[in-house]
């Protein structure tokens, strides 16, 4: 167990039987929780999927342009204003694909691009706090230095096989392979922005984890105001219950009780695991009911649903 205190980067620990690593993050509430690190292969796969989308999007736009009867827009120099507007929109669209695609998606509720969502990944802050726009911008701006700039230099100098092209190639290769040489599988942009990419599959209720009928008989009930967490905390709580580490469950139960102003019954108070199982079942049922109405809550910082 990592010690609470001042630290920039969280420690690492092996995760279960699947050969992954888990970054132990000290949350703002003072609880150390493990997050499963995304593997190098998952990160590359997500990037390739996003690149595929970025390549196909302009192709689709061009096909639509060719199909629609828009010849009159540039016909004989007429409608210059409309033609200029179309060109400006096209340039903004290409700028978004290059610079804004990753930033806008990662600043969204799921903190993940379409490629990351397919690979069941998301971006989080290394200290467990809310992911800030500055952090998202920093990690994606560094992609220019890590990848786009050296690749551009490689193509620019490849014709004469100069020493500069080889240096650019080694630069790009070293930064591209950096996630292989740290247990968090983080790239340079993650280190400088204070972010991590973690594997967080969609939370699903399994009957080996929560016995709904049995939990109802525990006599523990929670008001809507006490169900003050979101999907991210639900996933973490499920992981805590699966690992069943007494010290972690005790710390998490204490923090939840303090946040929701919970008072244990004087007669036969529930144990930490019992309380967490009951709270997990109630929180998941609450979030699922709201999702049926099209209302989602990403985490505890979102407005209550």
MARKOLKOL-926787 format. One record per residue (C-alpha): residue in one letter; residue number from 0; y, x, z. Coordinates in steps of 0.1 Angstrom, whole numbers, plus 5000, padded with zeros to 4 digits. Layout:
N
<site ronu="A" zase="NUM" yy="Y" xx="X" zz="Z"/>
...
This chain:
305
<site ronu="X" zase="0" yy="5000" xx="5000" zz="5000"/>
<site ronu="X" zase="1" yy="5034" xx="5013" zz="4990"/>
<site ronu="X" zase="2" yy="5059" xx="5018" zz="5018"/>
<site ronu="X" zase="3" yy="5090" xx="4997" zz="5018"/>
<site ronu="X" zase="4" yy="5122" xx="5017" zz="5015"/>
<site ronu="X" zase="5" yy="5146" xx="5031" zz="4990"/>
<site ronu="X" zase="6" yy="5129" xx="5040" zz="4958"/>
<site ronu="X" zase="7" yy="5137" xx="5039" zz="4922"/>
<site ronu="X" zase="8" yy="5103" xx="5037" zz="4906"/>
<site ronu="X" zase="9" yy="5074" xx="5019" zz="4920"/>
<site ronu="X" zase="10" yy="5041" xx="5036" zz="4927"/>
<site ronu="X" zase="11" yy="5009" xx="5029" zz="4907"/>
<site ronu="X" zase="12" yy="4975" xx="5018" zz="4917"/>
<site ronu="X" zase="13" yy="4943" xx="5010" zz="4897"/>
<site ronu="X" zase="14" yy="4939" xx="4973" zz="4889"/>
<site ronu="X" zase="15" yy="4906" xx="4957" zz="4895"/>
<site ronu="X" zase="16" yy="4876" xx="4963" zz="4872"/>
<site ronu="X" zase="17" yy="4893" xx="4962" zz="4839"/>
<site ronu="X" zase="18" yy="4907" xx="4997" zz="4839"/>
<site ronu="X" zase="19" yy="4944" xx="4987" zz="4840"/>
<site ronu="X" zase="20" yy="4970" xx="5000" zz="4863"/>
<site ronu="X" zase="21" yy="4993" xx="4979" zz="4885"/>
<site ronu="X" zase="22" yy="5029" xx="4988" zz="4893"/>
<site ronu="X" zase="23" yy="5036" xx="4979" zz="4930"/>
<site ronu="X" zase="24" yy="5071" xx="4965" zz="4931"/>
<site ronu="X" zase="25" yy="5092" xx="4960" zz="4962"/>
<site ronu="X" zase="26" yy="5109" xx="4927" zz="4957"/>
<site ronu="X" zase="27" yy="5143" xx="4918" zz="4970"/>
<site ronu="X" zase="28" yy="5125" xx="4897" zz="4997"/>
<site ronu="X" zase="29" yy="5108" xx="4929" zz="5010"/>
<site ronu="X" zase="30" yy="5073" xx="4921" zz="4998"/>
<site ronu="X" zase="31" yy="5053" xx="4947" zz="4978"/>
<site ronu="X" zase="32" yy="5036" xx="4929" zz="4949"/>
<site ronu="X" zase="33" yy="5014" xx="4944" zz="4921"/>
<site ronu="X" zase="34" yy="5023" xx="4936" zz="4885"/>
<site ronu="X" zase="35" yy="4997" xx="4945" zz="4858"/>
<site ronu="X" zase="36" yy="5011" xx="4970" zz="4834"/>
<site ronu="X" zase="37" yy="5010" xx="4963" zz="4797"/>
<site ronu="X" zase="38" yy="4987" xx="4988" zz="4779"/>
<site ronu="X" zase="39" yy="5000" xx="5011" zz="4751"/>
<site ronu="X" zase="40" yy="4979" xx="4991" zz="4726"/>
<site ronu="X" zase="41" yy="4994" xx="4958" zz="4737"/>
<site ronu="X" zase="42" yy="5029" xx="4972" zz="4734"/>
<site ronu="X" zase="43" yy="5023" xx="4986" zz="4699"/>
<site ronu="X" zase="44" yy="5006" xx="4953" zz="4688"/>
<site ronu="X" zase="45" yy="5036" xx="4933" zz="4701"/>
<site ronu="X" zase="46" yy="5060" xx="4956" zz="4682"/>
<site ronu="X" zase="47" yy="5041" xx="4954" zz="4650"/>
<site ronu="X" zase="48" yy="5041" xx="4916" zz="4652"/>
<site ronu="X" zase="49" yy="5078" xx="4915" zz="4658"/>
<site ronu="X" zase="50" yy="5084" xx="4938" zz="4629"/>
<site ronu="X" zase="51" yy="5063" xx="4916" zz="4607"/>
<site ronu="X" zase="52" yy="5085" xx="4886" zz="4616"/>
<site ronu="X" zase="53" yy="5116" xx="4907" zz="4610"/>
<site ronu="X" zase="54" yy="5103" xx="4916" zz="4575"/>
<site ronu="X" zase="55" yy="5091" xx="4882" zz="4565"/>
<site ronu="X" zase="56" yy="5122" xx="4864" zz="4577"/>
<site ronu="X" zase="57" yy="5145" xx="4878" zz="4549"/>
<site ronu="X" zase="58" yy="5117" xx="4873" zz="4524"/>
<site ronu="X" zase="59" yy="5116" xx="4836" zz="4533"/>
<site ronu="X" zase="60" yy="5154" xx="4833" zz="4530"/>
<site ronu="X" zase="61" yy="5153" xx="4849" zz="4495"/>
<site ronu="X" zase="62" yy="5126" xx="4825" zz="4484"/>
<site ronu="X" zase="63" yy="5146" xx="4796" zz="4496"/>
<site ronu="X" zase="64" yy="5177" xx="4809" zz="4479"/>
<site ronu="X" zase="65" yy="5157" xx="4812" zz="4446"/>
<site ronu="X" zase="66" yy="5143" xx="4777" zz="4449"/>
<site ronu="X" zase="67" yy="5175" xx="4759" zz="4458"/>
<site ronu="X" zase="68" yy="5200" xx="4752" zz="4429"/>
<site ronu="X" zase="69" yy="5227" xx="4775" zz="4442"/>
<site ronu="X" zase="70" yy="5238" xx="4791" zz="4409"/>
<site ronu="X" zase="71" yy="5271" xx="4773" zz="4410"/>
<site ronu="X" zase="72" yy="5282" xx="4792" zz="4441"/>
<site ronu="X" zase="73" yy="5288" xx="4824" zz="4421"/>
<site ronu="X" zase="74" yy="5293" xx="4807" zz="4387"/>
<site ronu="X" zase="75" yy="5321" xx="4824" zz="4368"/>
<site ronu="X" zase="76" yy="5339" xx="4835" zz="4399"/>
<site ronu="X" zase="77" yy="5344" xx="4800" zz="4411"/>
<site ronu="X" zase="78" yy="5340" xx="4789" zz="4447"/>
<site ronu="X" zase="79" yy="5348" xx="4824" zz="4459"/>
<site ronu="X" zase="80" yy="5354" xx="4811" zz="4494"/>
<site ronu="X" zase="81" yy="5319" xx="4795" zz="4496"/>
<site ronu="X" zase="82" yy="5304" xx="4826" zz="4481"/>
<site ronu="X" zase="83" yy="5321" xx="4849" zz="4506"/>
<site ronu="X" zase="84" yy="5309" xx="4826" zz="4534"/>
<site ronu="X" zase="85" yy="5273" xx="4828" zz="4522"/>
<site ronu="X" zase="86" yy="5275" xx="4866" zz="4520"/>
<site ronu="X" zase="87" yy="5289" xx="4868" zz="4555"/>
<site ronu="X" zase="88" yy="5261" xx="4846" zz="4569"/>
<site ronu="X" zase="89" yy="5236" xx="4868" zz="4551"/>
<site ronu="X" zase="90" yy="5250" xx="4899" zz="4566"/>
<site ronu="X" zase="91" yy="5251" xx="4884" zz="4601"/>
<site ronu="X" zase="92" yy="5215" xx="4873" zz="4597"/>
<site ronu="X" zase="93" yy="5204" xx="4909" zz="4588"/>
<site ronu="X" zase="94" yy="5224" xx="4923" zz="4617"/>
<site ronu="X" zase="95" yy="5207" xx="4899" zz="4640"/>
<site ronu="X" zase="96" yy="5173" xx="4910" zz="4628"/>
<site ronu="X" zase="97" yy="5181" xx="4947" zz="4633"/>
<site ronu="X" zase="98" yy="5201" xx="4946" zz="4665"/>
<site ronu="X" zase="99" yy="5199" xx="4911" zz="4681"/>
<site ronu="X" zase="100" yy="5163" xx="4900" zz="4676"/>
<site ronu="X" zase="101" yy="5149" xx="4918" zz="4707"/>
<site ronu="X" zase="102" yy="5180" xx="4913" zz="4729"/>
<site ronu="X" zase="103" yy="5183" xx="4875" zz="4723"/>
<site ronu="X" zase="104" yy="5146" xx="4868" zz="4729"/>
<site ronu="X" zase="105" yy="5142" xx="4890" zz="4759"/>
<site ronu="X" zase="106" yy="5173" xx="4874" zz="4775"/>
<site ronu="X" zase="107" yy="5157" xx="4840" zz="4771"/>
<site ronu="X" zase="108" yy="5137" xx="4821" zz="4797"/>
<site ronu="X" zase="109" yy="5104" xx="4839" zz="4790"/>
<site ronu="X" zase="110" yy="5119" xx="4874" zz="4787"/>
<site ronu="X" zase="111" yy="5097" xx="4881" zz="4757"/>
<site ronu="X" zase="112" yy="5099" xx="4883" zz="4719"/>
<site ronu="X" zase="113" yy="5074" xx="4862" zz="4699"/>
<site ronu="X" zase="114" yy="5053" xx="4894" zz="4695"/>
<site ronu="X" zase="115" yy="5052" xx="4899" zz="4733"/>
<site ronu="X" zase="116" yy="5044" xx="4862" zz="4739"/>
<site ronu="X" zase="117" yy="5014" xx="4865" zz="4716"/>
<site ronu="X" zase="118" yy="5002" xx="4896" zz="4735"/>
<site ronu="X" zase="119" yy="5009" xx="4878" zz="4768"/>
<site ronu="X" zase="120" yy="5036" xx="4903" zz="4778"/>
<site ronu="X" zase="121" yy="5070" xx="4900" zz="4793"/>
<site ronu="X" zase="122" yy="5099" xx="4922" zz="4805"/>
<site ronu="X" zase="123" yy="5107" xx="4924" zz="4842"/>
<site ronu="X" zase="124" yy="5131" xx="4944" zz="4864"/>
<site ronu="X" zase="125" yy="5114" xx="4974" zz="4881"/>
<site ronu="X" zase="126" yy="5128" xx="4963" zz="4915"/>
<site ronu="X" zase="127" yy="5115" xx="4927" zz="4912"/>
<site ronu="X" zase="128" yy="5151" xx="4913" zz="4908"/>
<site ronu="X" zase="129" yy="5164" xx="4891" zz="4880"/>
<site ronu="X" zase="130" yy="5164" xx="4908" zz="4846"/>
<site ronu="X" zase="131" yy="5201" xx="4914" zz="4837"/>
<site ronu="X" zase="132" yy="5217" xx="4913" zz="4803"/>
<site ronu="X" zase="133" yy="5228" xx="4949" zz="4808"/>
<site ronu="X" zase="134" yy="5192" xx="4960" zz="4813"/>
<site ronu="X" zase="135" yy="5180" xx="4941" zz="4782"/>
<site ronu="X" zase="136" yy="5208" xx="4956" zz="4761"/>
<site ronu="X" zase="137" yy="5202" xx="4991" zz="4774"/>
<site ronu="X" zase="138" yy="5164" xx="4991" zz="4768"/>
<site ronu="X" zase="139" yy="5169" xx="4978" zz="4732"/>
<site ronu="X" zase="140" yy="5199" xx="5000" zz="4724"/>
<site ronu="X" zase="141" yy="5177" xx="5030" zz="4732"/>
<site ronu="X" zase="142" yy="5153" xx="5019" zz="4705"/>
<site ronu="X" zase="143" yy="5179" xx="5032" zz="4680"/>
<site ronu="X" zase="144" yy="5176" xx="5067" zz="4695"/>
<site ronu="X" zase="145" yy="5138" xx="5065" zz="4701"/>
<site ronu="X" zase="146" yy="5127" xx="5052" zz="4668"/>
<site ronu="X" zase="147" yy="5152" xx="5040" zz="4641"/>
<site ronu="X" zase="148" yy="5174" xx="5071" zz="4641"/>
<site ronu="X" zase="149" yy="5146" xx="5097" zz="4638"/>
<site ronu="X" zase="150" yy="5128" xx="5076" zz="4612"/>
<site ronu="X" zase="151" yy="5160" xx="5074" zz="4592"/>
<site ronu="X" zase="152" yy="5164" xx="5112" zz="4594"/>
<site ronu="X" zase="153" yy="5128" xx="5117" zz="4583"/>
<site ronu="X" zase="154" yy="5133" xx="5097" zz="4552"/>
<site ronu="X" zase="155" yy="5167" xx="5114" zz="4545"/>
<site ronu="X" zase="156" yy="5153" xx="5149" zz="4548"/>
<site ronu="X" zase="157" yy="5118" xx="5144" zz="4535"/>
<site ronu="X" zase="158" yy="5127" xx="5151" zz="4499"/>
<site ronu="X" zase="159" yy="5133" xx="5188" zz="4505"/>
<site ronu="X" zase="160" yy="5109" xx="5192" zz="4535"/>
<site ronu="X" zase="161" yy="5136" xx="5208" zz="4556"/>
<site ronu="X" zase="162" yy="5132" xx="5219" zz="4592"/>
<site ronu="X" zase="163" yy="5154" xx="5190" zz="4602"/>
<site ronu="X" zase="164" yy="5128" xx="5165" zz="4589"/>
<site ronu="X" zase="165" yy="5101" xx="5181" zz="4610"/>
<site ronu="X" zase="166" yy="5123" xx="5181" zz="4641"/>
<site ronu="X" zase="167" yy="5130" xx="5144" zz="4635"/>
<site ronu="X" zase="168" yy="5093" xx="5137" zz="4631"/>
<site ronu="X" zase="169" yy="5084" xx="5155" zz="4663"/>
<site ronu="X" zase="170" yy="5113" xx="5137" zz="4681"/>
<site ronu="X" zase="171" yy="5100" xx="5103" zz="4670"/>
<site ronu="X" zase="172" yy="5064" xx="5112" zz="4678"/>
<site ronu="X" zase="173" yy="5072" xx="5125" zz="4713"/>
<site ronu="X" zase="174" yy="5092" xx="5094" zz="4722"/>
<site ronu="X" zase="175" yy="5067" xx="5070" zz="4706"/>
<site ronu="X" zase="176" yy="5038" xx="5085" zz="4726"/>
<site ronu="X" zase="177" yy="5057" xx="5087" zz="4759"/>
<site ronu="X" zase="178" yy="5040" xx="5055" zz="4772"/>
<site ronu="X" zase="179" yy="5007" xx="5073" zz="4770"/>
<site ronu="X" zase="180" yy="5019" xx="5099" zz="4796"/>
<site ronu="X" zase="181" yy="5030" xx="5077" zz="4824"/>
<site ronu="X" zase="182" yy="5010" xx="5051" zz="4843"/>
<site ronu="X" zase="183" yy="5035" xx="5023" zz="4839"/>
<site ronu="X" zase="184" yy="5032" xx="5028" zz="4800"/>
<site ronu="X" zase="185" yy="5070" xx="5027" zz="4800"/>
<site ronu="X" zase="186" yy="5091" xx="5041" zz="4771"/>
<site ronu="X" zase="187" yy="5124" xx="5059" zz="4775"/>
<site ronu="X" zase="188" yy="5144" xx="5027" zz="4772"/>
<site ronu="X" zase="189" yy="5125" xx="5012" zz="4801"/>
<site ronu="X" zase="190" yy="5131" xx="5042" zz="4824"/>
<site ronu="X" zase="191" yy="5169" xx="5042" zz="4817"/>
<site ronu="X" zase="192" yy="5172" xx="5004" zz="4819"/>
<site ronu="X" zase="193" yy="5151" xx="5000" zz="4850"/>
<site ronu="X" zase="194" yy="5126" xx="4976" zz="4833"/>
<site ronu="X" zase="195" yy="5089" xx="4974" zz="4829"/>
<site ronu="X" zase="196" yy="5067" xx="4955" zz="4804"/>
<site ronu="X" zase="197" yy="5039" xx="4937" zz="4822"/>
<site ronu="X" zase="198" yy="5008" xx="4917" zz="4812"/>
<site ronu="X" zase="199" yy="5013" xx="4881" zz="4825"/>
<site ronu="X" zase="200" yy="4989" xx="4856" zz="4810"/>
<site ronu="X" zase="201" yy="4997" xx="4820" zz="4813"/>
<site ronu="X" zase="202" yy="4989" xx="4808" zz="4848"/>
<site ronu="X" zase="203" yy="4959" xx="4784" zz="4848"/>
<site ronu="X" zase="204" yy="4944" xx="4764" zz="4876"/>
<site ronu="X" zase="205" yy="4908" xx="4775" zz="4883"/>
<site ronu="X" zase="206" yy="4886" xx="4756" zz="4907"/>
<site ronu="X" zase="207" yy="4872" xx="4788" zz="4921"/>
<site ronu="X" zase="208" yy="4907" xx="4796" zz="4933"/>
<site ronu="X" zase="209" yy="4921" xx="4763" zz="4944"/>
<site ronu="X" zase="210" yy="4899" xx="4734" zz="4955"/>
<site ronu="X" zase="211" yy="4923" xx="4705" zz="4950"/>
<site ronu="X" zase="212" yy="4903" xx="4680" zz="4970"/>
<site ronu="X" zase="213" yy="4896" xx="4704" zz="4998"/>
<site ronu="X" zase="214" yy="4933" xx="4715" zz="4999"/>
<site ronu="X" zase="215" yy="4944" xx="4678" zz="5003"/>
<site ronu="X" zase="216" yy="4922" xx="4676" zz="5034"/>
<site ronu="X" zase="217" yy="4940" xx="4706" zz="5050"/>
<site ronu="X" zase="218" yy="4969" xx="4683" zz="5059"/>
<site ronu="X" zase="219" yy="4995" xx="4706" zz="5045"/>
<site ronu="X" zase="220" yy="5022" xx="4689" zz="5024"/>
<site ronu="X" zase="221" yy="5055" xx="4702" zz="5010"/>
<site ronu="X" zase="222" yy="5087" xx="4685" zz="5000"/>
<site ronu="X" zase="223" yy="5102" xx="4690" zz="4965"/>
<site ronu="X" zase="224" yy="5129" xx="4712" zz="4981"/>
<site ronu="X" zase="225" yy="5103" xx="4734" zz="4996"/>
<site ronu="X" zase="226" yy="5086" xx="4740" zz="4962"/>
<site ronu="X" zase="227" yy="5114" xx="4764" zz="4955"/>
<site ronu="X" zase="228" yy="5097" xx="4788" zz="4931"/>
<site ronu="X" zase="229" yy="5090" xx="4790" zz="4894"/>
<site ronu="X" zase="230" yy="5063" xx="4800" zz="4869"/>
<site ronu="X" zase="231" yy="5067" xx="4838" zz="4875"/>
<site ronu="X" zase="232" yy="5062" xx="4835" zz="4912"/>
<site ronu="X" zase="233" yy="5032" xx="4811" zz="4906"/>
<site ronu="X" zase="234" yy="5015" xx="4837" zz="4885"/>
<site ronu="X" zase="235" yy="5021" xx="4864" zz="4912"/>
<site ronu="X" zase="236" yy="5009" xx="4841" zz="4939"/>
<site ronu="X" zase="237" yy="4977" xx="4835" zz="4919"/>
<site ronu="X" zase="238" yy="4972" xx="4872" zz="4917"/>
<site ronu="X" zase="239" yy="4977" xx="4877" zz="4954"/>
<site ronu="X" zase="240" yy="4951" xx="4850" zz="4961"/>
<site ronu="X" zase="241" yy="4926" xx="4865" zz="4938"/>
<site ronu="X" zase="242" yy="4929" xx="4900" zz="4953"/>
<site ronu="X" zase="243" yy="4928" xx="4886" zz="4989"/>
<site ronu="X" zase="244" yy="4943" xx="4916" zz="5005"/>
<site ronu="X" zase="245" yy="4951" xx="4905" zz="5041"/>
<site ronu="X" zase="246" yy="4983" xx="4925" zz="5045"/>
<site ronu="X" zase="247" yy="4997" xx="4913" zz="5012"/>
<site ronu="X" zase="248" yy="4988" xx="4877" zz="5020"/>
<site ronu="X" zase="249" yy="5004" xx="4879" zz="5054"/>
<site ronu="X" zase="250" yy="5036" xx="4893" zz="5040"/>
<site ronu="X" zase="251" yy="5038" xx="4868" zz="5012"/>
<site ronu="X" zase="252" yy="5031" xx="4839" zz="5035"/>
<site ronu="X" zase="253" yy="5058" xx="4850" zz="5059"/>
<site ronu="X" zase="254" yy="5084" xx="4853" zz="5032"/>
<site ronu="X" zase="255" yy="5075" xx="4819" zz="5017"/>
<site ronu="X" zase="256" yy="5077" xx="4802" zz="5051"/>
<site ronu="X" zase="257" yy="5110" xx="4818" zz="5058"/>
<site ronu="X" zase="258" yy="5125" xx="4807" zz="5025"/>
<site ronu="X" zase="259" yy="5113" xx="4771" zz="5027"/>
<site ronu="X" zase="260" yy="5120" xx="4768" zz="5065"/>
<site ronu="X" zase="261" yy="5083" xx="4761" zz="5072"/>
<site ronu="X" zase="262" yy="5072" xx="4754" zz="5108"/>
<site ronu="X" zase="263" yy="5035" xx="4758" zz="5115"/>
<site ronu="X" zase="264" yy="5018" xx="4730" zz="5134"/>
<site ronu="X" zase="265" yy="5015" xx="4738" zz="5171"/>
<site ronu="X" zase="266" yy="4979" xx="4726" zz="5171"/>
<site ronu="X" zase="267" yy="4955" xx="4745" zz="5148"/>
<site ronu="X" zase="268" yy="4981" xx="4763" zz="5126"/>
<site ronu="X" zase="269" yy="4968" xx="4774" zz="5091"/>
<site ronu="X" zase="270" yy="4959" xx="4810" zz="5084"/>
<site ronu="X" zase="271" yy="4978" xx="4829" zz="5058"/>
<site ronu="X" zase="272" yy="4952" xx="4824" zz="5030"/>
<site ronu="X" zase="273" yy="4949" xx="4787" zz="5038"/>
<site ronu="X" zase="274" yy="4987" xx="4783" zz="5037"/>
<site ronu="X" zase="275" yy="4990" xx="4802" zz="5004"/>
<site ronu="X" zase="276" yy="4962" xx="4782" zz="4988"/>
<site ronu="X" zase="277" yy="4978" xx="4749" zz="4998"/>
<site ronu="X" zase="278" yy="5012" xx="4761" zz="4986"/>
<site ronu="X" zase="279" yy="4998" xx="4774" zz="4953"/>
<site ronu="X" zase="280" yy="4982" xx="4740" zz="4945"/>
<site ronu="X" zase="281" yy="5013" xx="4720" zz="4955"/>
<site ronu="X" zase="282" yy="5037" xx="4744" zz="4935"/>
<site ronu="X" zase="283" yy="5015" xx="4743" zz="4904"/>
<site ronu="X" zase="284" yy="5012" xx="4705" zz="4905"/>
<site ronu="X" zase="285" yy="5050" xx="4702" zz="4909"/>
<site ronu="X" zase="286" yy="5057" xx="4726" zz="4880"/>
<site ronu="X" zase="287" yy="5031" xx="4709" zz="4857"/>
<site ronu="X" zase="288" yy="5046" xx="4675" zz="4864"/>
<site ronu="X" zase="289" yy="5080" xx="4687" zz="4854"/>
<site ronu="X" zase="290" yy="5066" xx="4705" zz="4823"/>
<site ronu="X" zase="291" yy="5053" xx="4671" zz="4811"/>
<site ronu="X" zase="292" yy="5089" xx="4660" zz="4810"/>
<site ronu="X" zase="293" yy="5099" xx="4691" zz="4791"/>
<site ronu="X" zase="294" yy="5116" xx="4708" zz="4820"/>
<site ronu="X" zase="295" yy="5105" xx="4744" zz="4829"/>
<site ronu="X" zase="296" yy="5115" xx="4767" zz="4857"/>
<site ronu="X" zase="297" yy="5111" xx="4804" zz="4848"/>
<site ronu="X" zase="298" yy="5115" xx="4817" zz="4883"/>
<site ronu="X" zase="299" yy="5131" xx="4811" zz="4917"/>
<site ronu="X" zase="300" yy="5166" xx="4820" zz="4903"/>
<site ronu="X" zase="301" yy="5166" xx="4791" zz="4878"/>
<site ronu="X" zase="302" yy="5181" xx="4758" zz="4887"/>
<site ronu="X" zase="303" yy="5156" xx="4735" zz="4905"/>
<site ronu="X" zase="304" yy="5137" xx="4711" zz="4883"/>
